[in-house]
Amino acid sequence: MSMNDAFRLIANYRLSRDAIDFTNTPVDDYEVLDLSLAYSLNDTWELFGRVENATDADYREVNGYNTAGRAVYGGARLRF
């Protein structure tokens, strides 16, 4: 494992403008940022985490259906 492989950071930015849901009703514009990272301690152990909706945006993808607020997850991975 090289040092370049040891750390990974991924940002996923979703932007919706002028959307219309399945009932042909306009949906409010929104922006959502998801982040994830992983750090390999060695060839066997990796630590990882992610933050979904990092800015805790209040948005809807479909009218009448709520979406989750900020959520944080983390863990460790063991490779054999």
MODELLER restraints for C-alpha pairs under 7 A, 6 or more apart:
rsr = mdl.restraints
at = mdl.atoms
rsr.add(forms.Gaussian(group=physical.xy_distance, feature=features.Distance(at['CA:1:A'], at['CA:43:A']), mean=6.58, stdev=0.5))
rsr.add(forms.Gaussian(group=physical.xy_distance, feature=features.Distance(at['CA:6:A'], at['CA:39:A']), mean=5.41, stdev=0.5))
rsr.add(forms.Gaussian(group=physical.xy_distance, feature=features.Distance(at['CA:6:A'], at['CA:40:A']), mean=4.70, stdev=0.5))
rsr.add(forms.Gaussian(group=physical.xy_distance, feature=features.Distance(at['CA:7:A'], at['CA:38:A']), mean=5.75, stdev=0.5))
rsr.add(forms.Gaussian(group=physical.xy_distance, feature=features.Distance(at['CA:7:A'], at['CA:39:A']), mean=4.52, stdev=0.5))
rsr.add(forms.Gaussian(group=physical.xy_distance, feature=features.Distance(at['CA:7:A'], at['CA:40:A']), mean=6.47, stdev=0.5))
rsr.add(forms.Gaussian(group=physical.xy_distance, feature=features.Distance(at['CA:8:A'], at['CA:37:A']), mean=5.37, stdev=0.5))
rsr.add(forms.Gaussian(group=physical.xy_distance, feature=features.Distance(at['CA:8:A'], at['CA:38:A']), mean=5.17, stdev=0.5))
rsr.add(forms.Gaussian(group=physical.xy_distance, feature=features.Distance(at['CA:8:A'], at['CA:39:A']), mean=6.50, stdev=0.5))
rsr.add(forms.Gaussian(group=physical.xy_distance, feature=features.Distance(at['CA:9:A'], at['CA:36:A']), mean=5.82, stdev=0.5))
rsr.add(forms.Gaussian(group=physical.xy_distance, feature=features.Distance(at['CA:9:A'], at['CA:37:A']), mean=4.37, stdev=0.5))
rsr.add(forms.Gaussian(group=physical.xy_distance, feature=features.Distance(at['CA:9:A'], at['CA:38:A']), mean=6.69, stdev=0.5))
rsr.add(forms.Gaussian(group=physical.xy_distance, feature=features.Distance(at['CA:10:A'], at['CA:35:A']), mean=5.77, stdev=0.5))
rsr.add(forms.Gaussian(group=physical.xy_distance, feature=features.Distance(at['CA:10:A'], at['CA:36:A']), mean=5.20, stdev=0.5))
rsr.add(forms.Gaussian(group=physical.xy_distance, feature=features.Distance(at['CA:10:A'], at['CA:37:A']), mean=6.23, stdev=0.5))
rsr.add(forms.Gaussian(group=physical.xy_distance, feature=features.Distance(at['CA:11:A'], at['CA:34:A']), mean=5.84, stdev=0.5))
rsr.add(forms.Gaussian(group=physical.xy_distance, feature=features.Distance(at['CA:11:A'], at['CA:35:A']), mean=4.61, stdev=0.5))
rsr.add(forms.Gaussian(group=physical.xy_distance, feature=features.Distance(at['CA:11:A'], at['CA:36:A']), mean=6.56, stdev=0.5))
rsr.add(forms.Gaussian(group=physical.xy_distance, feature=features.Distance(at['CA:12:A'], at['CA:33:A']), mean=5.79, stdev=0.5))
rsr.add(forms.Gaussian(group=physical.xy_distance, feature=features.Distance(at['CA:12:A'], at['CA:34:A']), mean=5.05, stdev=0.5))
rsr.add(forms.Gaussian(group=physical.xy_distance, feature=features.Distance(at['CA:12:A'], at['CA:35:A']), mean=6.32, stdev=0.5))
rsr.add(forms.Gaussian(group=physical.xy_distance, feature=features.Distance(at['CA:13:A'], at['CA:32:A']), mean=5.80, stdev=0.5))
rsr.add(forms.Gaussian(group=physical.xy_distance, feature=features.Distance(at['CA:13:A'], at['CA:33:A']), mean=4.59, stdev=0.5))
rsr.add(forms.Gaussian(group=physical.xy_distance, feature=features.Distance(at['CA:13:A'], at['CA:34:A']), mean=6.43, stdev=0.5))
rsr.add(forms.Gaussian(group=physical.xy_distance, feature=features.Distance(at['CA:14:A'], at['CA:31:A']), mean=5.57, stdev=0.5))
rsr.add(forms.Gaussian(group=physical.xy_distance, feature=features.Distance(at['CA:14:A'], at['CA:32:A']), mean=5.10, stdev=0.5))
rsr.add(forms.Gaussian(group=physical.xy_distance, feature=features.Distance(at['CA:14:A'], at['CA:33:A']), mean=6.41, stdev=0.5))
rsr.add(forms.Gaussian(group=physical.xy_distance, feature=features.Distance(at['CA:15:A'], at['CA:30:A']), mean=5.93, stdev=0.5))
rsr.add(forms.Gaussian(group=physical.xy_distance, feature=features.Distance(at['CA:15:A'], at['CA:31:A']), mean=4.49, stdev=0.5))
rsr.add(forms.Gaussian(group=physical.xy_distance, feature=features.Distance(at['CA:15:A'], at['CA:32:A']), mean=6.58, stdev=0.5))
rsr.add(forms.Gaussian(group=physical.xy_distance, feature=features.Distance(at['CA:16:A'], at['CA:29:A']), mean=5.39, stdev=0.5))
rsr.add(forms.Gaussian(group=physical.xy_distance, feature=features.Distance(at['CA:16:A'], at['CA:30:A']), mean=5.34, stdev=0.5))
rsr.add(forms.Gaussian(group=physical.xy_distance, feature=features.Distance(at['CA:16:A'], at['CA:31:A']), mean=6.45, stdev=0.5))
rsr.add(forms.Gaussian(group=physical.xy_distance, feature=features.Distance(at['CA:17:A'], at['CA:29:A']), mean=4.75, stdev=0.5))
rsr.add(forms.Gaussian(group=physical.xy_distance, feature=features.Distance(at['CA:17:A'], at['CA:30:A']), mean=6.90, stdev=0.5))
rsr.add(forms.Gaussian(group=physical.xy_distance, feature=features.Distance(at['CA:18:A'], at['CA:26:A']), mean=6.94, stdev=0.5))
rsr.add(forms.Gaussian(group=physical.xy_distance, feature=features.Distance(at['CA:18:A'], at['CA:29:A']), mean=6.43, stdev=0.5))
rsr.add(forms.Gaussian(group=physical.xy_distance, feature=features.Distance(at['CA:19:A'], at['CA:26:A']), mean=5.88, stdev=0.5))
rsr.add(forms.Gaussian(group=physical.xy_distance, feature=features.Distance(at['CA:19:A'], at['CA:27:A']), mean=5.44, stdev=0.5))
rsr.add(forms.Gaussian(group=physical.xy_distance, feature=features.Distance(at['CA:20:A'], at['CA:26:A']), mean=4.31, stdev=0.5))
rsr.add(forms.Gaussian(group=physical.xy_distance, feature=features.Distance(at['CA:20:A'], at['CA:27:A']), mean=5.50, stdev=0.5))
rsr.add(forms.Gaussian(group=physical.xy_distance, feature=features.Distance(at['CA:21:A'], at['CA:27:A']), mean=6.41, stdev=0.5))
rsr.add(forms.Gaussian(group=physical.xy_distance, feature=features.Distance(at['CA:21:A'], at['CA:62:A']), mean=5.59, stdev=0.5))
rsr.add(forms.Gaussian(group=physical.xy_distance, feature=features.Distance(at['CA:21:A'], at['CA:63:A']), mean=6.96, stdev=0.5))
rsr.add(forms.Gaussian(group=physical.xy_distance, feature=features.Distance(at['CA:27:A'], at['CA:61:A']), mean=6.98, stdev=0.5))
rsr.add(forms.Gaussian(group=physical.xy_distance, feature=features.Distance(at['CA:27:A'], at['CA:62:A']), mean=6.65, stdev=0.5))
rsr.add(forms.Gaussian(group=physical.xy_distance, feature=features.Distance(at['CA:27:A'], at['CA:63:A']), mean=6.33, stdev=0.5))
rsr.add(forms.Gaussian(group=physical.xy_distance, feature=features.Distance(at['CA:30:A'], at['CA:59:A']), mean=5.98, stdev=0.5))
rsr.add(forms.Gaussian(group=physical.xy_distance, feature=features.Distance(at['CA:32:A'], at['CA:53:A']), mean=5.57, stdev=0.5))
rsr.add(forms.Gaussian(group=physical.xy_distance, feature=features.Distance(at['CA:32:A'], at['CA:57:A']), mean=6.48, stdev=0.5))
rsr.add(forms.Gaussian(group=physical.xy_distance, feature=features.Distance(at['CA:33:A'], at['CA:52:A']), mean=6.98, stdev=0.5))
rsr.add(forms.Gaussian(group=physical.xy_distance, feature=features.Distance(at['CA:33:A'], at['CA:53:A']), mean=5.25, stdev=0.5))
rsr.add(forms.Gaussian(group=physical.xy_distance, feature=features.Distance(at['CA:33:A'], at['CA:54:A']), mean=5.55, stdev=0.5))
rsr.add(forms.Gaussian(group=physical.xy_distance, feature=features.Distance(at['CA:33:A'], at['CA:55:A']), mean=6.65, stdev=0.5))
rsr.add(forms.Gaussian(group=physical.xy_distance, feature=features.Distance(at['CA:34:A'], at['CA:51:A']), mean=5.72, stdev=0.5))
rsr.add(forms.Gaussian(group=physical.xy_distance, feature=features.Distance(at['CA:34:A'], at['CA:52:A']), mean=4.51, stdev=0.5))
rsr.add(forms.Gaussian(group=physical.xy_distance, feature=features.Distance(at['CA:34:A'], at['CA:53:A']), mean=5.27, stdev=0.5))
rsr.add(forms.Gaussian(group=physical.xy_distance, feature=features.Distance(at['CA:34:A'], at['CA:54:A']), mean=5.73, stdev=0.5))
rsr.add(forms.Gaussian(group=physical.xy_distance, feature=features.Distance(at['CA:35:A'], at['CA:50:A']), mean=5.49, stdev=0.5))
rsr.add(forms.Gaussian(group=physical.xy_distance, feature=features.Distance(at['CA:35:A'], at['CA:51:A']), mean=5.17, stdev=0.5))
rsr.add(forms.Gaussian(group=physical.xy_distance, feature=features.Distance(at['CA:35:A'], at['CA:52:A']), mean=6.49, stdev=0.5))
rsr.add(forms.Gaussian(group=physical.xy_distance, feature=features.Distance(at['CA:35:A'], at['CA:54:A']), mean=7.00, stdev=0.5))
rsr.add(forms.Gaussian(group=physical.xy_distance, feature=features.Distance(at['CA:36:A'], at['CA:49:A']), mean=5.70, stdev=0.5))
rsr.add(forms.Gaussian(group=physical.xy_distance, feature=features.Distance(at['CA:36:A'], at['CA:50:A']), mean=4.00, stdev=0.5))
rsr.add(forms.Gaussian(group=physical.xy_distance, feature=features.Distance(at['CA:36:A'], at['CA:51:A']), mean=6.30, stdev=0.5))
rsr.add(forms.Gaussian(group=physical.xy_distance, feature=features.Distance(at['CA:37:A'], at['CA:48:A']), mean=5.66, stdev=0.5))
rsr.add(forms.Gaussian(group=physical.xy_distance, feature=features.Distance(at['CA:37:A'], at['CA:49:A']), mean=5.51, stdev=0.5))
rsr.add(forms.Gaussian(group=physical.xy_distance, feature=features.Distance(at['CA:37:A'], at['CA:50:A']), mean=6.27, stdev=0.5))
rsr.add(forms.Gaussian(group=physical.xy_distance, feature=features.Distance(at['CA:38:A'], at['CA:46:A']), mean=6.79, stdev=0.5))
rsr.add(forms.Gaussian(group=physical.xy_distance, feature=features.Distance(at['CA:38:A'], at['CA:47:A']), mean=5.62, stdev=0.5))
rsr.add(forms.Gaussian(group=physical.xy_distance, feature=features.Distance(at['CA:38:A'], at['CA:48:A']), mean=4.14, stdev=0.5))
rsr.add(forms.Gaussian(group=physical.xy_distance, feature=features.Distance(at['CA:38:A'], at['CA:49:A']), mean=6.47, stdev=0.5))
rsr.add(forms.Gaussian(group=physical.xy_distance, feature=features.Distance(at['CA:39:A'], at['CA:46:A']), mean=5.58, stdev=0.5))
rsr.add(forms.Gaussian(group=physical.xy_distance, feature=features.Distance(at['CA:39:A'], at['CA:47:A']), mean=5.23, stdev=0.5))
rsr.add(forms.Gaussian(group=physical.xy_distance, feature=features.Distance(at['CA:39:A'], at['CA:48:A']), mean=6.30, stdev=0.5))
rsr.add(forms.Gaussian(group=physical.xy_distance, feature=features.Distance(at['CA:40:A'], at['CA:46:A']), mean=4.17, stdev=0.5))
rsr.add(forms.Gaussian(group=physical.xy_distance, feature=features.Distance(at['CA:40:A'], at['CA:47:A']), mean=6.34, stdev=0.5))
rsr.add(forms.Gaussian(group=physical.xy_distance, feature=features.Distance(at['CA:44:A'], at['CA:78:A']), mean=5.61, stdev=0.5))
rsr.add(forms.Gaussian(group=physical.xy_distance, feature=features.Distance(at['CA:44:A'], at['CA:79:A']), mean=4.85, stdev=0.5))
rsr.add(forms.Gaussian(group=physical.xy_distance, feature=features.Distance(at['CA:44:A'], at['CA:80:A']), mean=6.64, stdev=0.5))
rsr.add(forms.Gaussian(group=physical.xy_distance, feature=features.Distance(at['CA:45:A'], at['CA:77:A']), mean=5.77, stdev=0.5))
rsr.add(forms.Gaussian(group=physical.xy_distance, feature=features.Distance(at['CA:45:A'], at['CA:78:A']), mean=4.94, stdev=0.5))
rsr.add(forms.Gaussian(group=physical.xy_distance, feature=features.Distance(at['CA:45:A'], at['CA:79:A']), mean=6.50, stdev=0.5))
rsr.add(forms.Gaussian(group=physical.xy_distance, feature=features.Distance(at['CA:46:A'], at['CA:76:A']), mean=5.61, stdev=0.5))
rsr.add(forms.Gaussian(group=physical.xy_distance, feature=features.Distance(at['CA:46:A'], at['CA:77:A']), mean=5.06, stdev=0.5))
rsr.add(forms.Gaussian(group=physical.xy_distance, feature=features.Distance(at['CA:46:A'], at['CA:78:A']), mean=6.67, stdev=0.5))
rsr.add(forms.Gaussian(group=physical.xy_distance, feature=features.Distance(at['CA:47:A'], at['CA:75:A']), mean=5.95, stdev=0.5))
rsr.add(forms.Gaussian(group=physical.xy_distance, feature=features.Distance(at['CA:47:A'], at['CA:76:A']), mean=4.44, stdev=0.5))
rsr.add(forms.Gaussian(group=physical.xy_distance, feature=features.Distance(at['CA:47:A'], at['CA:77:A']), mean=6.33, stdev=0.5))
rsr.add(forms.Gaussian(group=physical.xy_distance, feature=features.Distance(at['CA:48:A'], at['CA:74:A']), mean=5.58, stdev=0.5))
rsr.add(forms.Gaussian(group=physical.xy_distance, feature=features.Distance(at['CA:48:A'], at['CA:75:A']), mean=5.49, stdev=0.5))
rsr.add(forms.Gaussian(group=physical.xy_distance, feature=features.Distance(at['CA:48:A'], at['CA:76:A']), mean=6.08, stdev=0.5))
rsr.add(forms.Gaussian(group=physical.xy_distance, feature=features.Distance(at['CA:49:A'], at['CA:73:A']), mean=5.43, stdev=0.5))
rsr.add(forms.Gaussian(group=physical.xy_distance, feature=features.Distance(at['CA:49:A'], at['CA:74:A']), mean=3.95, stdev=0.5))
rsr.add(forms.Gaussian(group=physical.xy_distance, feature=features.Distance(at['CA:49:A'], at['CA:75:A']), mean=6.35, stdev=0.5))
rsr.add(forms.Gaussian(group=physical.xy_distance, feature=features.Distance(at['CA:50:A'], at['CA:72:A']), mean=5.88, stdev=0.5))
rsr.add(forms.Gaussian(group=physical.xy_distance, feature=features.Distance(at['CA:50:A'], at['CA:73:A']), mean=5.32, stdev=0.5))
rsr.add(forms.Gaussian(group=physical.xy_distance, feature=features.Distance(at['CA:50:A'], at['CA:74:A']), mean=6.38, stdev=0.5))
rsr.add(forms.Gaussian(group=physical.xy_distance, feature=features.Distance(at['CA:51:A'], at['CA:70:A']), mean=6.96, stdev=0.5))
rsr.add(forms.Gaussian(group=physical.xy_distance, feature=features.Distance(at['CA:51:A'], at['CA:71:A']), mean=5.70, stdev=0.5))
rsr.add(forms.Gaussian(group=physical.xy_distance, feature=features.Distance(at['CA:51:A'], at['CA:72:A']), mean=4.57, stdev=0.5))
rsr.add(forms.Gaussian(group=physical.xy_distance, feature=features.Distance(at['CA:51:A'], at['CA:73:A']), mean=6.50, stdev=0.5))
rsr.add(forms.Gaussian(group=physical.xy_distance, feature=features.Distance(at['CA:52:A'], at['CA:70:A']), mean=5.65, stdev=0.5))
rsr.add(forms.Gaussian(group=physical.xy_distance, feature=features.Distance(at['CA:52:A'], at['CA:71:A']), mean=5.21, stdev=0.5))
rsr.add(forms.Gaussian(group=physical.xy_distance, feature=features.Distance(at['CA:52:A'], at['CA:72:A']), mean=6.50, stdev=0.5))
rsr.add(forms.Gaussian(group=physical.xy_distance, feature=features.Distance(at['CA:53:A'], at['CA:69:A']), mean=6.25, stdev=0.5))
rsr.add(forms.Gaussian(group=physical.xy_distance, feature=features.Distance(at['CA:53:A'], at['CA:70:A']), mean=4.76, stdev=0.5))
rsr.add(forms.Gaussian(group=physical.xy_distance, feature=features.Distance(at['CA:53:A'], at['CA:71:A']), mean=6.81, stdev=0.5))
rsr.add(forms.Gaussian(group=physical.xy_distance, feature=features.Distance(at['CA:54:A'], at['CA:70:A']), mean=5.65, stdev=0.5))
rsr.add(forms.Gaussian(group=physical.xy_distance, feature=features.Distance(at['CA:56:A'], at['CA:69:A']), mean=5.21, stdev=0.5))
rsr.add(forms.Gaussian(group=physical.xy_distance, feature=features.Distance(at['CA:56:A'], at['CA:70:A']), mean=4.70, stdev=0.5))
rsr.add(forms.Gaussian(group=physical.xy_distance, feature=features.Distance(at['CA:57:A'], at['CA:69:A']), mean=6.73, stdev=0.5))
rsr.add(forms.Gaussian(group=physical.xy_distance, feature=features.Distance(at['CA:58:A'], at['CA:69:A']), mean=6.92, stdev=0.5))
rsr.add(forms.Gaussian(group=physical.xy_distance, feature=features.Distance(at['CA:59:A'], at['CA:67:A']), mean=6.58, stdev=0.5))
rsr.add(forms.Gaussian(group=physical.xy_distance, feature=features.Distance(at['CA:60:A'], at['CA:66:A']), mean=5.71, stdev=0.5))
rsr.add(forms.Gaussian(group=physical.xy_distance, feature=features.Distance(at['CA:60:A'], at['CA:67:A']), mean=5.92, stdev=0.5))
